[in-house]
Amino acid sequence: MNKLLTTTLAAFALASPLLLPAKDSRAEVMMRMASATINDVQHEWQKVFAAKLAESVGNKVKVEIYPASQLGTIPRMLEGVLLGTIESFITPTAFLSGTDSRFPIYDAPGIFESPEHVARVIHDQAYRDHLETLALDKGIRVIGAIFNSPMLLLAREPVQKLDELKGLKIRTFASPLQVEPLKDLGASPLPLALSEVVPALQSGNIDGMLAGMPILTAFKYYDVATHVTNLQSQQIVSVNVVNEAWFQAQPADVQEAIRAAGRAAEKEVLPWGIANVERSNKVWTDNGGQIIELSAEDRERMMARFAEVGGAVLRADDTVAAEYDRLLEVVEQQR
């Protein structure tokens, strides 16, 4: 009888998964990675990050990449990360100014000499650790920081002299370090979603936009306007942020893998990003685009005004000023 009972229970256990030894039933973690751009260094960072994370944790985290504003406009994607409905978002630091007023310090004119200088500053170990936690009190963690591209001005009509900026309606990033200096030069800066720029240029509602060349070529802006002025004023820095509550909900090994994958991807995509700027410049000119250089006199005058106006913006808030001074220390150490 005991033998029969034992056999019956064993058979029932095989037929019923509820009686089998418990397996790891934790659901696969979803990590949606959003951006407004495509085929640029931001998109490349996402792809490299995803590959490196998979090498570390296998299928514990399912990464899905949504470039080209598939998950909404920049404000909506950022809002999604803050609310936790999107896990990850990469963007130039300027677009985070409304979330944390310290992020625009990276837009200060003239602080970075080159892409390599940007990388040396970002990858200073102590500073990179600080940058990761800069906005934790806002609910976001920086897991990626990269050189994006130099700042350019796209215009419907050629801007060959600084005075020709007067009266122009120019789409900018949301950063006050772009808005206020342009106002000082007589232009009318207009923060505008990237998806709205082409129709606004076509209709004449705006005269130009600030952007990096990889964005201009990826979205074929040469079909709308062909004149680009190389301002040589700023190097755009992009950061990838994740929702901190989501990050903290992951086990320790996944948290460490995310941090490690982000930093490894930063270093790996630097040469790709530098080369992509060169490729993009060629694509621009091959498609009839023009790249205009300001005269040395105009550039000197522009940088002087940008530095004065930008400095006033940065020094208006003690917290921002302290963060800017901290950045400048590393900038000088890494020249």
C-alpha positions as CSV (number, residue, x, y, z in Angstrom):
1,M,0.0,0.0,0.0
2,N,2.8,2.4,0.9
3,K,4.6,1.5,-2.4
4,L,1.4,2.2,-4.3
5,L,0.9,5.6,-2.6
6,T,4.5,6.6,-3.2
7,T,4.2,5.7,-6.9
8,T,0.9,7.6,-7.2
9,L,2.2,10.7,-5.6
10,A,5.4,10.7,-7.8
11,A,3.3,10.4,-10.9
12,F,1.0,13.2,-9.8
13,A,4.0,15.4,-9.1
14,L,5.3,14.9,-12.6
15,A,2.0,15.9,-14.0
16,S,1.6,18.9,-11.8
17,P,4.2,21.7,-12.0
18,L,2.8,23.1,-8.7
19,L,4.4,20.2,-6.9
20,L,7.8,20.3,-8.7
21,P,10.8,22.0,-7.0
22,A,10.4,25.8,-7.4
23,K,12.3,27.4,-10.3
24,D,13.3,31.0,-10.7
25,S,9.9,32.3,-11.7
26,R,10.9,36.0,-11.7
27,A,9.6,37.7,-14.8
28,E,12.2,38.9,-17.3
29,V,13.1,42.6,-16.6
30,M,12.2,45.0,-19.4
31,M,14.5,47.9,-20.2
32,R,13.1,50.2,-22.9
33,M,15.7,52.6,-24.2
34,A,14.4,55.7,-25.9
35,S,16.0,58.6,-27.9
36,A,14.9,61.3,-30.3
37,T,17.7,60.4,-32.8
38,I,18.8,57.5,-35.0
39,N,22.0,56.3,-36.6
40,D,24.1,58.7,-34.5
41,V,26.4,58.2,-31.5
42,Q,23.4,58.1,-29.0
43,H,21.9,55.3,-31.0
44,E,25.3,53.6,-31.2
45,W,25.8,53.8,-27.5
46,Q,22.5,52.2,-26.9
47,K,23.3,49.3,-29.1
48,V,26.8,48.7,-27.6
49,F,25.3,49.0,-24.1
50,A,22.7,46.4,-24.9
51,A,25.3,44.0,-26.2
52,K,27.6,44.4,-23.2
53,L,24.7,44.0,-20.8
54,A,23.7,40.8,-22.5
55,E,27.2,39.5,-22.2
56,S,27.0,40.0,-18.4
57,V,23.5,39.0,-17.4
58,G,22.2,37.0,-20.4
59,N,18.4,37.2,-20.7
60,K,17.8,38.6,-17.2
61,V,17.2,41.9,-18.8
62,K,15.3,42.3,-22.1
63,V,16.6,45.5,-23.8
64,E,14.4,47.1,-26.5
65,I,15.7,50.2,-28.3
66,Y,13.3,52.9,-29.6
67,P,15.1,55.6,-31.6
68,A,13.7,58.5,-33.6
69,S,11.1,59.6,-31.0
70,Q,9.1,56.3,-31.3
71,L,8.2,56.7,-27.6
72,G,7.2,60.4,-27.9
73,T,8.8,63.8,-28.0
74,I,11.8,64.6,-25.9
75,P,9.7,66.1,-23.0
76,R,7.4,63.1,-23.1
77,M,10.3,60.6,-23.1
78,L,12.0,62.4,-20.2
79,E,8.7,62.5,-18.4
80,G,8.3,58.7,-18.9
81,V,11.7,58.1,-17.2
82,L,10.8,60.3,-14.3
83,L,7.5,58.5,-13.9
84,G,8.9,55.1,-14.5
85,T,6.9,54.2,-17.6
86,I,10.1,54.3,-19.6
87,E,13.3,52.8,-18.1
88,S,16.0,54.6,-20.0
89,F,16.4,57.8,-22.2
90,I,19.5,59.3,-23.9
91,T,19.7,63.0,-24.8
92,P,22.0,66.0,-24.9
93,T,22.3,67.5,-21.4
94,A,20.6,70.7,-22.5
95,F,17.2,68.9,-22.5
96,L,17.6,67.9,-18.9
97,S,17.7,71.6,-17.7
98,G,14.1,71.5,-16.6
99,T,14.7,68.5,-14.5
100,D,17.9,69.6,-12.9
101,S,19.3,73.1,-13.4
102,R,22.9,71.8,-13.1
103,F,22.9,69.8,-16.4
104,P,23.3,72.9,-18.6
105,I,26.8,73.5,-17.3
106,Y,28.0,71.2,-20.0
107,D,26.7,73.6,-22.6
108,A,29.0,76.4,-21.4
109,P,30.8,77.9,-24.4
110,G,34.5,77.2,-24.8
111,I,35.1,74.8,-22.0
112,F,35.9,71.8,-24.1
113,E,38.7,71.9,-26.6
114,S,37.9,68.7,-28.5
115,P,36.0,65.4,-28.4
116,E,39.0,63.8,-26.7
117,H,39.0,66.6,-24.1
118,V,35.3,65.9,-23.4
119,A,36.1,62.2,-22.9
120,R,39.0,62.9,-20.6
121,V,36.8,65.0,-18.4
122,I,33.9,62.5,-18.4
123,H,36.2,59.6,-17.7
124,D,38.0,61.1,-14.8
125,Q,37.2,58.4,-12.3
126,A,36.1,60.6,-9.4
127,Y,34.1,63.0,-11.6
128,R,32.4,60.1,-13.5
129,D,31.3,58.7,-10.2
130,H,29.9,62.1,-9.2
131,L,28.1,62.5,-12.5
132,E,26.3,59.2,-12.1
133,T,24.6,60.4,-8.9
134,L,24.2,64.0,-9.8
135,A,20.4,63.9,-10.1
136,L,19.5,61.0,-7.9
137,D,17.4,63.4,-5.8
138,K,15.3,64.0,-9.0
139,G,14.8,60.2,-9.4
140,I,17.2,59.6,-12.3
141,R,20.7,58.0,-12.5
142,V,23.2,58.7,-15.2
143,I,24.5,55.4,-16.6
144,G,26.0,56.8,-19.8
145,A,27.9,60.0,-20.7
146,I,29.3,60.6,-24.2
147,F,30.7,63.2,-26.6
148,N,28.0,63.8,-29.1
149,S,29.2,66.4,-31.7
150,P,30.2,70.0,-32.2
151,M,27.4,72.6,-32.2
152,L,26.4,74.0,-35.6
153,L,23.8,76.4,-36.9
154,L,21.6,75.2,-39.8
155,A,19.9,78.1,-41.6
156,R,17.6,78.5,-44.6
157,E,19.8,81.4,-45.8
158,P,23.6,81.5,-45.3
159,V,24.8,83.0,-42.1
160,Q,28.4,84.2,-42.9
161,K,28.7,87.0,-40.3
162,L,27.7,87.3,-36.7
163,D,25.4,90.3,-37.4
164,E,23.3,88.2,-39.8
165,L,21.9,86.4,-36.7
166,K,19.9,89.4,-35.8
167,G,16.1,88.8,-36.2
168,L,16.5,85.1,-37.1
169,K,14.1,82.7,-35.4
170,I,16.3,79.8,-34.3
171,R,15.3,76.5,-32.8
172,T,17.4,75.8,-29.8
173,F,17.8,73.1,-27.1
174,A,16.0,74.1,-23.9
175,S,19.2,75.1,-22.2
176,P,19.4,78.8,-21.0
177,L,23.0,78.6,-22.1
178,Q,21.8,78.5,-25.7
179,V,18.7,80.7,-25.3
180,E,20.3,83.7,-23.6
181,P,23.5,84.1,-25.7
182,L,21.4,84.0,-28.9
183,K,19.1,86.6,-27.5
184,D,22.2,88.7,-26.8
185,L,23.2,88.5,-30.4
186,G,19.7,89.6,-31.6
187,A,18.3,86.3,-32.6
188,S,14.9,84.9,-31.4
189,P,15.5,81.4,-29.8
190,L,12.6,79.0,-29.9
191,P,12.7,75.7,-28.1
192,L,10.9,73.2,-30.4
193,A,10.5,69.4,-30.6
194,L,12.8,67.8,-33.1
195,S,9.9,66.3,-34.9
196,E,8.4,69.8,-35.5
197,V,11.6,71.4,-37.0
198,V,11.3,70.3,-40.6
199,P,7.7,71.6,-41.1
200,A,8.7,74.8,-39.3
201,L,11.7,75.3,-41.6
202,Q,9.6,74.5,-44.7
203,S,6.9,76.9,-43.7
204,G,9.3,79.7,-42.7
205,N,8.1,79.7,-39.1
206,I,11.7,79.3,-38.1
207,D,14.9,80.4,-39.9
208,G,17.3,77.8,-38.5
209,M,18.2,75.5,-35.7
210,L,21.1,74.6,-33.5
211,A,22.2,70.9,-33.8
212,G,25.1,68.6,-34.5
213,M,25.9,67.5,-38.0
214,P,25.0,63.8,-37.4
215,I,21.5,64.8,-36.6
216,L,21.3,67.0,-39.7
217,T,22.4,64.2,-42.0
218,A,20.5,61.4,-40.3
219,F,17.2,63.2,-40.8
220,K,18.3,64.5,-44.3
221,Y,17.9,68.2,-43.4
222,Y,19.9,69.0,-46.6
223,D,16.5,68.5,-48.4
224,V,15.1,71.5,-46.4
225,A,18.1,73.8,-45.9
226,T,21.7,73.5,-47.1
227,H,23.6,76.2,-45.1
228,V,25.5,75.3,-42.0
229,T,27.6,77.7,-40.0
230,N,30.3,76.1,-37.9
231,L,30.1,78.1,-34.6
232,Q,33.0,76.2,-32.9
233,S,31.5,77.3,-29.6
234,Q,30.4,74.1,-27.8
235,Q,30.8,70.4,-27.8
236,I,27.5,68.7,-27.2
237,V,27.5,66.1,-24.4
238,S,24.8,63.4,-24.1
239,V,23.8,61.4,-21.1
240,N,21.7,58.3,-20.7
241,V,19.5,58.4,-17.6
242,V,17.5,55.6,-16.0
243,N,14.6,55.7,-13.5
244,E,16.3,55.3,-10.1
245,A,13.4,53.4,-8.5
246,W,13.6,50.9,-11.4
247,F,17.4,50.6,-11.0
248,Q,17.1,50.0,-7.3
249,A,14.5,47.3,-7.9
250,Q,17.1,45.2,-9.7
251,P,19.3,42.7,-7.9
252,A,22.9,43.7,-7.1
253,D,24.5,41.8,-10.0
254,V,22.2,43.5,-12.6
255,Q,22.8,46.9,-11.1
256,E,26.5,46.4,-11.3
257,A,26.2,45.0,-14.9
258,I,24.2,48.1,-16.0
259,R,26.8,50.5,-14.5
260,A,29.7,48.5,-16.1
261,A,28.0,48.2,-19.5
262,G,27.3,51.9,-19.6
263,R,30.9,52.9,-18.9
264,A,32.4,50.4,-21.2
265,A,30.0,51.6,-24.0
266,E,31.1,55.2,-23.3
267,K,34.7,54.4,-24.1
268,E,34.0,52.1,-27.0
269,V,31.8,54.6,-28.9
270,L,34.2,57.6,-28.6
271,P,36.2,56.8,-31.8
272,W,32.9,55.8,-33.6
273,G,31.4,59.2,-32.6
274,I,34.4,61.2,-33.8
275,A,34.5,59.3,-37.1
276,N,30.8,59.8,-37.5
277,V,31.1,63.5,-37.3
278,E,33.6,63.4,-40.2
279,R,31.3,61.0,-42.1
280,S,28.4,63.3,-41.5
281,N,30.3,66.3,-42.8
282,K,31.0,64.5,-46.0
283,V,27.4,63.3,-46.4
284,W,26.3,66.9,-46.0
285,T,28.6,68.3,-48.7
286,D,28.0,65.4,-51.0
287,N,24.3,66.2,-50.9
288,G,24.8,69.9,-51.8
289,G,25.2,71.2,-48.3
290,Q,27.5,74.1,-47.4
291,I,29.7,74.4,-44.3
292,I,30.5,78.1,-43.5
293,E,33.3,79.2,-41.2
294,L,32.9,82.5,-39.3
295,S,35.8,84.9,-39.6
296,A,38.4,84.9,-36.7
297,E,37.2,88.4,-35.6
298,D,33.5,87.3,-35.6
299,R,34.2,84.1,-33.7
300,E,36.3,86.0,-31.1
301,R,33.5,88.5,-30.6
302,M,30.9,85.7,-30.4
303,M,32.8,83.7,-27.8
304,A,33.4,86.8,-25.7
305,R,29.6,87.5,-25.7
306,F,28.8,83.9,-25.1
307,A,31.2,83.7,-22.2
308,E,29.9,86.8,-20.5
309,V,26.2,86.0,-21.0
310,G,26.7,82.3,-20.2
311,G,28.7,83.1,-17.1
312,A,25.9,85.3,-15.8
313,V,23.4,82.5,-16.3
314,L,25.6,80.0,-14.5
315,R,26.4,82.3,-11.6
316,A,22.8,83.3,-11.0
317,D,22.2,80.2,-8.9
318,D,24.6,79.2,-6.1
319,T,24.0,75.5,-6.6
320,V,24.6,75.7,-10.3
321,A,27.7,77.9,-9.8
322,A,29.2,75.4,-7.4
323,E,28.6,72.5,-9.8
324,Y,30.1,74.5,-12.7
325,D,33.2,75.3,-10.6
326,R,33.6,71.6,-9.9
327,L,33.4,70.8,-13.6
328,L,35.9,73.6,-14.4
329,E,38.5,72.1,-12.0
330,V,38.4,68.8,-13.9
331,V,38.3,70.6,-17.3
332,E,41.5,72.4,-16.4
333,Q,43.2,69.2,-15.0
334,Q,42.4,67.3,-18.2
335,R,43.5,69.9,-20.8
